[in-house]
Amino acid sequence: MNSSLAEDYLQWLEPQIRDEFVNRGATYRHMLECMFDKDYVWLVPNDDNRLQDGLDLRAEFCFSHNVQPDHVLTHKPSSFLEVLIGLSRRLAFVAGGTPQGWAWQLIVNLELPNMTDPLSRYKVRKLNDIMDTTIFRTYQPNGLGGFFRLSWPERDMRKVELWYQMAAYISEIHPEY
């Protein structure tokens, strides 16, 4: 990150990813920076909508801070972090709870809660491997290794749009929906 606006934006994103009751005292700044630096690409039709959710976060930030976006914010594709936060907001809207709580649940689903500061080179490699597995859908057919692991998937989750993965996940954990 080479922009003070991008740094301010990352500081704005940071509290949206942590549940205040989890790992008090632990910091995740390096993990969040790695997630912010990782471009998210979509491979399944309509997943570009999740990338748009990330871009909408930028617009919300700029509007709430009354700033014009700089080159870094306007020319960078949606990041892994932005997609994760966008999904957490969608989860909160559809299933209730807080976006921060859902963001933390996605971190847990990705098996990342131990990625506290400082990150060793080994942990950075592992984090990048996990993000690549999620982005390029090389996780298990039941979603294990991605955002949404299911106990009883009806389809191969690697081929299912993130929106429908999320809906199936909500249905499993909240069958009343």
Buried (B, 14 or more C-beta within 10 A) or exposed (E): EEBEBBBBBBEBBBEBBBBEEBEEEEEBBBBBBBBBBBBBEBEBEEBEBBBBBBBBBBEEBBEEEEEEBBEBBEEBEBBBBBBBBBBBBBBBEBBEBBBBBBBBBBBEBBEBBEBBEEBEEEBBEBBBEBBEBBBEBEBBEBBBBBBBBBEEBEEEBBEBBBBBBBBBBBBBEEEEE
